[in-house]
Structures are given as structure tokens and as C-alpha cells.
Amino acid sequence: MPQSTENFLPRRMRRGVLGVLILTVALATLLVFMVSQRYFERVEAQTAANRSVLYLRSVNEMFRQHQHLPFVIASDPRNSTALGKPEEEPFTSARLKEITQQAKLEAIYLMDAKGLVVASSNAGEPQSFLGQNYGFRPYFQNALKGQRSDYFAIGATSGRPGYFVAEPIMVNGDAPQGVMAIKIDVSGLQRFWESNSETVVAVDENNIVVLASDPSWLYRPIGILDTDVRQRIMNSRQFGVETLAPLPWEAKPAGRALVDGRAYLANAVQSDWREWTVYYLHPQSLILRQTLIATALFSSAIAMLVGFSTYLRSRRIALAYQVSERQRNALVTTNHQLEVAQTELARSSKMAALGNIAASVTHELGQPISAFKNHLAAAEIGNEITSPATAANLNKLVNRMESITQQFKFFVRGRQEDKKAVRLSLIINETTALLSDDLSRQKITLECADIDPAIYLYGNQVQLEQVFTNLMKNAIQAVADTLNPVIHVTLSETGDQVEIRIFDNGPGLEGANLSDLQEPFFSTKPSGVGMGLGLAIATQIIHDHEGTLRLGSVDQGAEFIVTLPRMHDEESI
């Protein structure tokens, strides 16, 4: 009985101490939570105030820049003269275009008293303002009354939002004879706001969102829009075809707002122009997250004391596991490096053998080709070849044979720099002309896209012809036993790259991948047809021209895709 009491009392004491510890931790956690929440709210409120000033400055700068420019342009007598002389339009538009480029504006345009644009900096462009009538715009109507006017709207012609500033054109102090207007593109500022992780909104004098970090909020009123105001906006087409659907926005006490179902700390600042308001919205969920993190850290500090011994044991296990994992990773890495080394060794052996073969071929063919050239020259001198076309074709073929042996030397010796600007169309045409007899003999339909003669590549023409000749020959051999054989050659451009696709409707590659095909001596052709060197040489030439070779994804047949860098026009001159 006494032993039982001794065991009972310590258990009661341990439960009591545990209860006190739990209650203390709970009270301390609650206190930390409340203090942290107030602290982070003050900090974030101050941050919101500072950040909103920075965003407000960007809005003010957008409005402030170029405010003087319409007055200066409107004061130019050449522009007022152009109002009554249609023949002056090309000169006026050219002058306005030059000013637009210098000032980095979207557009400058001159309107007559009826709102018709008689000269524009974007004349001749797809979305030119020239000939458009903007008499319905408030900025035109106000400027025609003799006062400077500004306005934010979605462009009726371009569909892009912009800030318009208009200045009346006065002639001899009379009533305005026309209006000079500029358009400042605000899409750059909109993209800048979208790219940031912060939430910021600018609303105009009618409480309609005109700039927002969330593009889905654009052109939506944050309150009930008066019917007359809505009608006036629709008549002026200020926001194009936007329906002005309300944005769920509920103002809360203490500088808070509920926007689109999410709670924010809202700091509002007023712009210097057009009574715009900029709201910087800081999500309250982030404040709650910071508060919870601070509370969790404090609570964890106490919990760490209780679980310190467990932590030490788990730490030792974790360290042992990390050592084992590092050793396993090192072993995997070593095995992978060994596999790569074995692959490279095999490839090097094949390439070395290929180099020896290439050297022998060029050596053995060099003298016969040279003798062939001499005999051909002698035959021409002796008039033994009566057809000039035949002589020209034979000379062309022997020159090509000599060039190909020279390319074999290139393959043996490595990279050469005998490159220049060459036309892609000429390379494709020479390739198809060379293979025309094979195509005709096998009754193969060749569908070759028209190649723009303005597309230039920087490279060696003979090497590139060798690449496409090899790929075309592979396609011709692939469709040899195919009913209705077809070969497609197509071209597409992506940025600074050109992509040439060669497709055939043959039996395909029999499961071989590109890596296998690029291996020297690998071939999917029957025994005795080729040596399996073509794609290996073609791949090296393409890589030397900073291009790539890959397989296309087709259901039937095979498609090879060659991608090469395109020269710009100014580089090809």
C-alpha cells in the first residue's frame, strides 16, 4: 500500500506540472499572437504607405511627361497651314512621325474642326489614325472650346489603352481651327505593375479601374456606377467594348477593404492629375501568416527544450542516413561517369576509323578526279564534246566531286572557317537539281516549298548542300518500295532560326532513334546500301554551322528537321 502511494504522488505531480506548462505555453502563445498581429499590422501599414507613394509617382510621371509638347506642336504655323491644304498631309505626317520617335510617344495626330484626322505620325501603318474621326472624344470637344484637355481611354482604332493630351490650334487669335493631340502608351506601366508580386490599383474620377496589377480587374468600377456616367462613357467609347462589370469592393474600417472576396490593408493616395486614386493593397493573409510564424517560433522554442533529447537521437540517425545517401549518390555518379566514358570511348574509336577511311578515300580519289578534269579540259579544247550543255554539266559534276573530297578532308582535319553568306534557296535548288534524275527514275513526287531568296545563312555552301543531299538521298532510298512515294520539303521561321523539314512516306526508321542514326557505321538500310556515315558527317557539318538536327514526330514515314541560324539582312550585305 505505501509503495502504491509513492508511485501515485509523482504521477499526480507530473500531471500537474505538465498542465501548468501547457497552460503557460498556451497563454504565452496567445499573448505573442496578439502582440505580433498588432506589430505586423503597423509595419505593413507603413510599408503600404511607402509603396503606394512609389506607385503614385509612376502615375504622376506618366501624366506629367510631354504635357508641354502639344502646345509646342500646335504653335508651329506649318501644322495650322496643313489644316486647309490636303496636299501638305505627307509632309506634316512625316514631321509628326519624327517628333513621335524622338519623344517616344505612341502617336501624334492633327484633327480639323470636325474631328477628322488630317495628318498622323502613324500614317501608312495598319492601324493608322489618318482619316479617322474622333469628334466623339471628350478631349477633342474640350480642346475645340479653346482649352487644353487630357483623357484616358482605350484607343478606338488601335484597341490599346492610352493617355491623350489635346491642344487647340489657334489661327490669328480666332476660334480654334483644329486640335493637335498626342497619345502616351500606358501599356508599359500596366505590364510593370503586372510583373510585380504586389497588389496595386489605380481608379479614375469615376471609380473605374484603369491600371491594376491583376489584369482581370481592369475597366471595372469599384462601386455603383451612376447611370448618366455610364451612358456618357458608352457614348465616348472610353473603354471600347468593355461591359464595365462591377468589381466586388467593400470598404472596411481602419483602412481595410474586401476586394474580390479577399481581405486587404488598403492605403489610398491621390494623384496630381485627373483625380485618380492609387490603392496599394496588402493581403491580410500575409499578416496572419507572419503572425503565425512568429507565434510558432516562440512556441517551438519551448517545445524544443522538451524534445531536445529526442532531437539528438533523431539527429544522429539523420546524420547517418545523410552519410549513407551521399555515398550512394557518389556511387551512382561514378557509375554514370563510367557509362559516359565508355560511350565516348566507343564513339572516339568509330570516329578515328572514320577519319582513316576518309583520308584513304580522299587520297585514292584525288588523282583520278584530277586526271578526269585534265581529260575533260582536253576534250573541250579538241572539240570532242559537241554539246556545250553536256560539257557544262560534266564540269559541274567533276567540280562537285572535287568539292566533296575536299569536304572529306574537312571531316578529317576538323573545323574550317571558309564560310560566307549563302542563299538557302540556292542550296535547296542545287540539291533538288542534283537528285532530279533519281526522283524522276523512281517516279517520286517532290513537294518542295518556295524558299524566299532573301533568306541567307552564314556557312559553306558545298557542306550544306552535302547535308541536304544526304537527307534527300536517305528519303529517296526509304520510299523506293512505297506505293505513291512522296517527299515533302517545308520551311518555317522562328525568330532568328530557319527550320527545314524533310519528310518521306516510307516505312520509317524501324525504331531507331537519332542518337543511333548519328553513330558512324550505323544504318537502317539493307546490307551493301551505304556505309552508315552520311548522318554522322551531316551532323558534324550542322553542328559546325551552329545548328541542330532532330527527328520529327510523324505517324507514318520519317521526318528530319534541320535548324540553322539565319543571317539578318544587314549582315548578308
C-alpha positions as CSV (number, residue, x, y, z in Angstrom):
1,M,0.0,0.0,0.0
2,P,2.7,2.6,0.8
3,Q,4.5,1.7,-2.4
4,S,1.4,2.4,-4.3
5,T,1.0,5.8,-2.7
6,E,4.6,6.8,-3.6
7,N,4.0,5.9,-7.2
8,F,0.7,7.7,-7.3
9,L,2.0,11.1,-5.9
10,P,4.8,11.5,-8.5
11,R,2.3,10.8,-11.3
12,R,-0.1,13.5,-9.9
13,M,2.8,15.9,-9.6
14,R,3.9,15.2,-13.2
15,R,0.4,15.7,-14.5
16,G,0.2,19.0,-12.5
17,V,3.5,20.3,-13.9
18,L,2.5,19.2,-17.4
19,G,-0.8,21.0,-17.0
20,V,0.9,24.2,-15.8
21,L,3.4,24.0,-18.6
22,I,0.7,23.5,-21.2
23,L,-1.4,26.4,-19.7
24,T,1.7,28.7,-19.6
25,V,2.6,27.9,-23.2
26,A,-1.0,28.5,-24.3
27,L,-1.2,31.9,-22.6
28,A,2.2,32.9,-23.8
29,T,1.3,31.8,-27.3
30,L,-2.0,33.8,-27.2
31,L,-0.1,36.9,-26.0
32,V,2.6,36.6,-28.6
33,F,-0.1,36.1,-31.3
34,M,-2.0,39.4,-30.3
35,V,1.2,41.4,-29.9
36,S,2.7,40.1,-33.2
37,Q,-0.5,40.8,-35.1
38,R,-0.6,44.4,-34.0
39,Y,3.1,44.8,-34.7
40,F,2.9,43.4,-38.2
41,E,-0.2,45.4,-39.0
42,R,1.7,48.6,-38.1
43,V,4.7,47.6,-40.0
44,E,2.8,46.6,-43.1
45,A,0.6,49.7,-42.9
46,Q,3.7,51.8,-43.0
47,T,5.2,49.7,-45.8
48,A,1.9,50.1,-47.8
49,A,2.1,53.9,-47.3
50,N,5.6,54.0,-48.6
51,R,5.0,51.7,-51.6
52,S,1.8,53.5,-52.6
53,V,3.8,56.7,-52.9
54,L,6.2,55.0,-55.3
55,Y,3.4,53.7,-57.4
56,L,1.7,57.1,-57.3
57,R,5.0,58.7,-58.5
58,S,5.0,56.4,-61.6
59,V,1.4,57.5,-62.4
60,N,2.2,61.2,-61.9
61,E,5.3,60.9,-64.1
62,M,3.1,59.2,-66.8
63,F,0.7,62.2,-66.7
64,R,3.3,64.9,-66.3
65,Q,5.6,63.9,-69.2
66,H,5.0,65.6,-72.5
67,Q,2.3,68.0,-71.1
68,H,4.0,70.8,-72.9
69,L,4.5,69.0,-76.2
70,P,1.0,69.5,-77.7
71,F,1.3,73.3,-77.2
72,V,4.7,73.4,-78.8
73,I,3.5,71.4,-81.9
74,A,0.2,73.3,-82.1
75,S,2.2,76.6,-82.2
76,D,4.0,75.5,-85.3
77,P,2.4,77.5,-88.2
78,R,3.2,74.7,-90.6
79,N,0.7,72.5,-88.8
80,S,-2.1,75.1,-88.8
81,T,-1.4,75.6,-92.6
82,A,-1.9,71.9,-93.2
83,L,-5.5,72.1,-91.9
84,G,-6.7,73.7,-95.2
85,K,-4.2,72.0,-97.6
86,P,-4.6,68.3,-98.0
87,E,-1.5,68.2,-100.2
88,E,0.5,69.1,-97.1
89,E,-0.5,65.8,-95.4
90,P,2.5,63.7,-96.3
91,F,5.0,66.3,-95.1
92,T,3.0,67.0,-91.9
93,S,2.7,63.3,-91.2
94,A,6.4,62.7,-91.7
95,R,7.2,65.7,-89.4
96,L,4.9,64.3,-86.7
97,K,6.4,60.8,-87.1
98,E,9.9,62.2,-86.5
99,I,8.7,64.0,-83.3
100,T,6.9,60.9,-82.2
101,Q,10.0,58.8,-82.5
102,Q,12.2,61.4,-80.7
103,A,9.7,61.8,-77.8
104,K,8.9,58.0,-77.7
105,L,5.2,58.5,-77.9
106,E,2.6,56.2,-79.4
107,A,1.2,58.8,-81.8
108,I,0.8,62.5,-82.7
109,Y,-2.1,63.5,-84.9
110,L,-3.8,66.6,-86.2
111,M,-7.6,66.9,-86.4
112,D,-9.7,69.5,-88.1
113,A,-12.6,71.3,-86.5
114,K,-14.9,68.3,-87.2
115,G,-12.6,65.8,-85.5
116,L,-11.3,64.3,-88.8
117,V,-7.6,63.3,-88.6
118,V,-5.8,65.1,-91.5
119,A,-2.3,64.2,-90.5
120,S,-0.9,61.5,-88.3
121,S,2.5,60.1,-87.3
122,N,1.3,56.6,-88.0
123,A,0.1,57.3,-91.5
124,G,0.5,54.3,-93.7
125,E,0.6,51.8,-90.8
126,P,-2.0,49.1,-90.4
127,Q,-3.8,50.9,-87.6
128,S,-3.3,54.4,-88.8
129,F,-5.3,57.3,-87.3
130,L,-5.3,59.1,-90.7
131,G,-8.9,59.6,-92.0
132,Q,-10.5,58.6,-88.6
133,N,-12.9,60.9,-86.9
134,Y,-12.6,61.3,-83.2
135,G,-15.1,64.1,-82.8
136,F,-16.9,62.0,-80.2
137,R,-14.0,62.0,-77.8
138,P,-14.2,64.5,-74.9
139,Y,-10.6,65.6,-75.2
140,F,-11.3,66.8,-78.7
141,Q,-14.5,68.5,-77.7
142,N,-12.9,70.4,-74.8
143,A,-9.8,71.3,-76.9
144,L,-12.1,72.7,-79.6
145,K,-13.5,75.1,-77.0
146,G,-10.1,76.6,-76.6
147,Q,-8.6,74.8,-73.6
148,R,-6.0,72.1,-73.2
149,S,-7.7,68.7,-72.5
150,D,-6.5,65.3,-71.4
151,Y,-8.2,62.0,-71.3
152,F,-7.6,58.3,-70.6
153,A,-9.3,55.8,-72.9
154,I,-8.9,52.6,-74.9
155,G,-7.9,53.6,-78.4
156,A,-10.9,53.4,-80.8
157,T,-8.6,52.4,-83.7
158,S,-5.6,50.6,-82.0
159,G,-7.6,49.0,-79.1
160,R,-4.7,49.8,-76.8
161,P,-5.2,52.0,-73.7
162,G,-3.5,55.4,-73.7
163,Y,-3.4,58.8,-72.1
164,F,-4.4,61.6,-74.6
165,V,-3.4,65.2,-74.3
166,A,-5.0,67.7,-76.8
167,E,-4.2,71.3,-77.6
168,P,-6.3,73.7,-79.7
169,I,-4.8,75.2,-82.8
170,M,-5.5,79.0,-82.9
171,V,-5.1,81.0,-86.0
172,N,-4.7,84.8,-85.6
173,G,-6.4,84.6,-82.2
174,D,-9.7,83.4,-83.7
175,A,-11.7,80.4,-82.6
176,P,-9.8,77.1,-82.8
177,Q,-9.4,75.8,-86.3
178,G,-8.3,72.3,-85.3
179,V,-6.8,70.2,-82.5
180,M,-3.3,68.7,-82.0
181,A,-3.3,65.6,-79.9
182,I,-0.7,63.1,-78.6
183,K,-1.2,59.6,-77.2
184,I,1.0,58.3,-74.5
185,D,1.1,54.5,-74.4
186,V,0.4,53.2,-70.8
187,S,0.7,49.5,-71.6
188,G,4.3,49.6,-70.4
189,L,3.3,50.9,-67.0
190,Q,0.5,48.3,-66.9
191,R,3.0,45.5,-67.7
192,F,5.3,46.8,-65.0
193,W,2.5,46.6,-62.4
194,E,1.5,43.1,-63.6
195,S,5.1,41.8,-63.3
196,N,5.4,42.8,-59.7
197,S,4.2,40.5,-56.9
198,E,2.4,43.4,-55.2
199,T,-1.3,44.3,-55.5
200,V,-1.9,47.9,-56.7
201,V,-4.9,49.5,-58.4
202,A,-5.5,53.0,-59.9
203,V,-9.0,54.2,-60.3
204,D,-10.2,57.3,-62.3
205,E,-12.5,60.0,-61.2
206,N,-15.5,57.7,-61.9
207,N,-14.0,55.0,-59.6
208,I,-13.3,52.7,-62.6
209,V,-10.1,50.7,-62.5
210,V,-7.7,51.9,-65.2
211,L,-4.5,50.3,-64.1
212,A,-4.1,47.2,-62.0
213,S,-1.6,44.5,-61.1
214,D,-4.4,42.0,-61.7
215,P,-5.5,42.4,-65.4
216,S,-8.9,40.8,-64.6
217,W,-9.8,43.9,-62.6
218,L,-9.2,46.4,-65.4
219,Y,-12.1,48.7,-66.6
220,R,-14.4,47.6,-63.8
221,P,-16.0,50.1,-61.4
222,I,-15.3,49.6,-57.7
223,G,-18.8,50.9,-56.7
224,I,-22.2,51.5,-58.2
225,L,-21.7,53.4,-61.4
226,D,-24.2,56.2,-62.0
227,T,-26.5,55.7,-65.0
228,D,-25.6,59.1,-66.5
229,V,-21.9,58.5,-66.1
230,R,-22.2,55.0,-67.6
231,Q,-24.1,56.5,-70.6
232,R,-21.5,59.2,-71.1
233,I,-18.7,56.7,-71.0
234,M,-20.5,54.5,-73.5
235,N,-21.1,57.5,-75.8
236,S,-17.5,58.5,-75.8
237,R,-16.4,54.8,-76.1
238,Q,-13.8,55.5,-73.4
239,F,-13.4,51.8,-72.6
240,G,-14.2,50.3,-76.0
241,V,-16.4,47.2,-75.8
242,E,-15.8,46.7,-72.0
243,T,-19.1,46.0,-70.2
244,L,-18.0,47.8,-67.0
245,A,-19.0,44.9,-64.8
246,P,-18.6,46.0,-61.1
247,L,-15.5,44.7,-59.2
248,P,-16.6,43.4,-55.8
249,W,-15.1,46.0,-53.5
250,E,-16.2,46.7,-49.9
251,A,-14.5,49.3,-47.8
252,K,-13.9,48.3,-44.2
253,P,-13.0,50.3,-41.1
254,A,-9.4,51.0,-40.1
255,G,-8.0,51.2,-43.7
256,R,-9.2,47.8,-44.8
257,A,-11.0,46.6,-47.8
258,L,-12.6,43.4,-49.1
259,V,-11.8,43.0,-52.8
260,D,-13.0,40.2,-54.9
261,G,-13.5,38.1,-51.8
262,R,-10.1,38.7,-50.3
263,A,-9.2,40.9,-47.3
264,Y,-6.6,43.7,-47.7
265,L,-5.0,46.5,-45.9
266,A,-5.7,49.4,-48.2
267,N,-3.7,52.6,-48.5
268,A,-5.0,55.2,-50.9
269,V,-3.2,58.2,-52.3
270,Q,-4.4,60.9,-54.7
271,S,-2.7,61.6,-58.0
272,D,-1.8,65.1,-59.2
273,W,-3.8,64.7,-62.4
274,R,-7.4,63.9,-63.3
275,E,-8.4,63.0,-59.8
276,W,-7.1,59.5,-60.0
277,T,-6.6,57.4,-56.8
278,V,-3.9,54.8,-56.3
279,Y,-4.6,52.0,-53.9
280,Y,-1.9,49.8,-52.5
281,L,-3.4,46.6,-51.2
282,H,-1.6,44.3,-48.8
283,P,-3.2,40.9,-48.2
284,Q,-4.2,40.4,-44.6
285,S,-3.5,36.8,-45.1
286,L,0.2,37.7,-45.3
287,I,0.0,39.5,-41.9
288,L,-1.8,36.5,-40.4
289,R,1.0,34.2,-41.9
290,Q,3.7,36.4,-40.4
291,T,1.9,36.4,-37.0
292,L,1.5,32.6,-37.1
293,I,5.2,32.2,-38.0
294,A,6.3,34.4,-35.1
295,T,3.9,32.6,-32.7
296,A,5.1,29.2,-33.9
297,L,8.7,30.2,-33.5
298,F,8.1,31.2,-29.8
299,S,6.1,28.1,-29.1
300,S,8.7,25.9,-30.8
301,A,11.5,27.3,-28.6
302,I,9.7,25.9,-25.5
303,A,8.8,22.6,-27.3
304,M,12.5,22.3,-28.3
305,L,13.5,22.1,-24.7
306,V,11.1,19.3,-24.0
307,G,12.1,17.3,-27.1
308,F,15.8,18.0,-27.0
309,S,16.9,14.5,-26.2
310,T,14.6,13.1,-28.9
311,Y,16.1,15.6,-31.3
312,L,19.6,14.5,-30.5
313,R,18.8,10.9,-31.2
314,S,16.9,11.7,-34.4
315,R,19.8,13.9,-35.5
316,R,22.3,11.1,-35.1
317,I,20.0,8.9,-37.2
318,A,19.6,11.7,-39.8
319,L,23.4,12.2,-40.0
320,A,24.0,8.5,-40.5
321,Y,21.3,8.5,-43.2
322,Q,22.9,11.5,-44.9
323,V,26.3,9.8,-45.0
324,S,24.8,6.7,-46.5
325,E,22.8,8.8,-49.0
326,R,26.0,10.8,-50.0
327,Q,27.8,7.5,-50.5
328,R,25.0,6.1,-52.6
329,N,24.8,9.3,-54.7
330,A,28.6,9.2,-55.2
331,L,28.4,5.6,-56.4
332,V,25.6,6.5,-58.8
333,T,27.5,9.4,-60.1
334,T,30.6,7.3,-60.6
335,N,28.7,4.7,-62.5
336,H,27.1,7.3,-64.7
337,Q,30.5,8.9,-65.5
338,L,31.9,5.4,-66.3
339,E,29.0,4.7,-68.7
340,V,29.5,8.1,-70.4
341,A,33.3,7.4,-70.7
342,Q,32.6,4.0,-72.2
343,T,30.2,5.6,-74.7
344,E,32.6,8.4,-75.6
345,L,35.5,5.8,-76.0
346,A,33.4,3.8,-78.4
347,R,32.4,6.9,-80.4
348,S,36.0,8.1,-80.5
349,S,37.1,4.7,-81.9
350,K,34.5,4.9,-84.6
351,M,35.4,8.4,-85.4
352,A,39.0,7.5,-85.6
353,A,38.2,4.7,-88.0
354,L,36.0,7.1,-90.0
355,G,38.9,9.5,-90.2
356,N,41.2,6.9,-91.6
357,I,38.6,5.8,-94.2
358,A,38.0,9.4,-95.2
359,A,41.8,10.0,-95.5
360,S,42.1,6.9,-97.7
361,V,39.1,7.9,-99.9
362,T,40.3,11.4,-100.5
363,H,43.8,10.2,-101.3
364,E,42.6,7.5,-103.7
365,L,40.1,9.7,-105.4
366,G,42.2,12.8,-105.6
367,Q,44.4,11.7,-108.6
368,P,41.5,10.2,-110.7
369,I,39.4,13.3,-110.3
370,S,42.4,15.5,-111.2
371,A,43.0,13.3,-114.3
372,F,39.3,13.4,-115.1
373,K,39.5,17.2,-115.1
374,N,42.5,17.2,-117.4
375,H,40.9,14.8,-119.8
376,L,37.7,16.9,-119.8
377,A,39.6,20.0,-120.5
378,A,41.5,18.3,-123.3
379,A,38.2,17.1,-124.8
380,E,36.8,20.6,-124.7
381,I,39.9,22.0,-126.4
382,G,39.8,19.3,-129.1
383,N,36.0,19.8,-129.6
384,E,35.4,16.2,-128.8
385,I,32.3,17.2,-126.8
386,T,29.9,18.8,-129.2
387,S,27.2,19.8,-126.7
388,P,28.0,22.9,-124.6
389,A,25.3,21.8,-122.1
390,T,27.0,18.4,-121.7
391,A,30.4,20.0,-121.2
392,A,29.0,22.4,-118.6
393,N,27.2,19.5,-116.7
394,L,30.3,17.4,-116.7
395,N,32.4,20.3,-115.4
396,K,29.8,20.9,-112.7
397,L,29.8,17.3,-111.7
398,V,33.6,16.9,-111.6
399,N,33.9,20.2,-109.6
400,R,31.3,18.9,-107.2
401,M,33.2,15.6,-106.8
402,E,36.3,17.6,-106.1
403,S,34.4,19.7,-103.5
404,I,33.0,16.7,-101.8
405,T,36.5,15.1,-101.4
406,Q,37.6,18.5,-100.0
407,Q,34.8,18.2,-97.5
408,F,36.0,14.7,-96.6
409,K,39.3,16.5,-95.8
410,F,37.4,18.9,-93.7
411,F,35.9,16.0,-91.8
412,V,39.3,14.5,-91.2
413,R,41.1,17.8,-90.3
414,G,38.3,19.4,-88.3
415,R,36.7,22.8,-88.4
416,Q,37.4,25.3,-91.2
417,E,36.3,28.9,-91.4
418,D,35.7,29.2,-95.2
419,K,32.2,30.4,-94.7
420,K,30.2,33.3,-96.2
421,A,26.7,34.5,-96.7
422,V,24.8,31.9,-98.9
423,R,21.2,31.8,-100.1
424,L,19.2,28.9,-98.6
425,S,17.0,28.8,-101.8
426,L,20.2,28.2,-103.9
427,I,21.3,25.3,-101.6
428,I,17.9,23.6,-101.8
429,N,17.6,24.2,-105.6
430,E,21.1,22.8,-106.2
431,T,20.2,19.7,-104.1
432,T,16.9,19.0,-105.9
433,A,18.6,19.6,-109.3
434,L,21.3,17.1,-108.4
435,L,18.8,14.4,-107.4
436,S,16.2,15.2,-110.1
437,D,17.2,12.1,-112.1
438,D,16.8,9.8,-109.1
439,L,13.4,11.4,-108.4
440,S,12.2,11.0,-112.0
441,R,13.5,7.5,-112.4
442,Q,11.7,6.3,-109.3
443,K,8.6,8.4,-110.0
444,I,8.8,10.1,-106.7
445,T,6.6,13.2,-106.1
446,L,8.7,16.0,-104.6
447,E,6.7,18.7,-102.9
448,C,9.2,21.5,-102.2
449,A,8.1,24.8,-100.6
450,D,9.1,28.0,-102.2
451,I,12.2,29.4,-100.5
452,D,12.4,33.1,-100.1
453,P,15.6,34.3,-101.9
454,A,16.1,36.8,-99.1
455,I,16.9,34.1,-96.5
456,Y,20.7,33.9,-96.0
457,L,22.8,31.5,-94.0
458,Y,26.3,32.0,-92.9
459,G,28.2,28.9,-93.9
460,N,29.9,26.8,-96.5
461,Q,27.5,26.2,-99.5
462,V,29.0,22.9,-100.5
463,Q,28.9,21.5,-97.0
464,L,25.3,22.5,-96.6
465,E,24.4,21.0,-100.0
466,Q,26.1,17.8,-98.8
467,V,23.9,17.8,-95.7
468,F,20.6,18.2,-97.6
469,T,21.8,15.8,-100.4
470,N,22.4,13.1,-97.8
471,L,19.0,13.7,-96.2
472,M,17.2,13.7,-99.5
473,K,19.1,10.5,-100.7
474,N,18.0,8.8,-97.5
475,A,14.4,9.8,-98.2
476,I,14.7,8.6,-101.8
477,Q,16.0,5.2,-100.7
478,A,13.4,5.0,-97.9
479,V,10.4,5.3,-100.4
480,A,11.9,3.0,-103.0
481,D,9.3,0.3,-102.3
482,T,6.5,2.6,-101.3
483,L,3.3,2.9,-103.4
484,N,2.8,6.6,-104.5
485,P,6.1,7.8,-103.0
486,V,6.2,11.4,-101.8
487,I,8.9,13.6,-100.3
488,H,8.0,16.9,-98.7
489,V,10.5,19.8,-98.1
490,T,9.0,22.6,-96.0
491,L,10.4,25.7,-94.4
492,S,9.4,27.7,-91.3
493,E,11.0,30.6,-89.5
494,T,11.1,31.1,-85.7
495,G,12.9,34.3,-84.6
496,D,16.5,34.1,-85.8
497,Q,16.3,30.5,-86.8
498,V,15.1,28.7,-90.0
499,E,13.7,25.2,-89.8
500,I,13.9,22.9,-92.8
501,R,11.8,19.7,-92.6
502,I,12.3,16.7,-94.9
503,F,9.5,14.2,-94.8
504,D,9.0,10.9,-96.6
505,N,6.2,8.4,-96.5
506,G,8.4,5.4,-96.4
507,P,8.4,2.6,-93.8
508,G,10.1,4.8,-91.1
509,L,13.2,4.3,-89.1
510,E,12.3,0.8,-87.7
511,G,12.5,2.0,-84.1
512,A,16.0,3.6,-84.3
513,N,16.5,6.9,-82.5
514,L,18.5,9.9,-83.7
515,S,21.4,9.0,-81.4
516,D,21.8,5.6,-83.1
517,L,21.5,7.1,-86.6
518,Q,24.3,9.6,-85.9
519,E,26.6,6.9,-84.9
520,P,29.3,6.2,-87.5
521,F,28.7,2.9,-89.4
522,F,25.1,2.6,-88.1
523,S,22.5,2.1,-90.8
524,T,18.8,1.0,-91.2
525,K,19.4,0.2,-94.9
526,P,19.9,-3.3,-96.3
527,S,23.4,-4.7,-96.3
528,G,25.5,-3.2,-99.1
529,V,23.5,0.0,-99.3
530,G,25.6,2.8,-97.8
531,M,28.2,2.7,-95.1
532,G,26.2,4.4,-92.3
533,L,28.4,7.5,-92.5
534,G,26.0,10.0,-94.0
535,L,24.2,11.2,-90.9
536,A,27.4,11.2,-88.9
537,I,29.0,13.6,-91.4
538,A,25.9,15.6,-91.8
539,T,25.5,16.0,-88.1
540,Q,29.1,17.3,-87.7
541,I,28.6,19.8,-90.5
542,I,25.3,21.1,-89.0
543,H,26.9,21.4,-85.6
544,D,29.8,23.3,-87.2
545,H,27.2,25.7,-88.6
546,E,25.7,26.2,-85.0
547,G,22.6,24.3,-86.0
548,T,20.7,21.2,-84.8
549,L,19.3,18.0,-86.3
550,R,16.4,16.2,-84.8
551,L,13.6,13.8,-85.7
552,G,10.0,14.9,-86.2
553,S,7.0,13.2,-84.7
554,V,5.0,11.6,-87.5
555,D,2.6,8.7,-87.6
556,Q,4.0,7.2,-90.8
557,G,7.3,7.6,-92.6
558,A,10.2,9.7,-91.2
559,E,10.9,13.4,-90.8
560,F,14.3,15.0,-90.3
561,I,14.3,18.6,-89.0
562,V,17.4,20.8,-89.6
563,T,17.5,24.1,-87.7
564,L,20.1,26.7,-88.7
565,P,20.7,30.3,-87.6
566,R,19.5,32.9,-90.1
567,M,21.6,35.9,-91.1
568,H,19.9,39.3,-90.8
569,D,19.6,41.3,-94.0
570,E,22.2,43.8,-93.0
571,E,24.6,41.0,-92.2
572,S,24.2,39.5,-95.6
573,I,25.0,42.7,-97.5
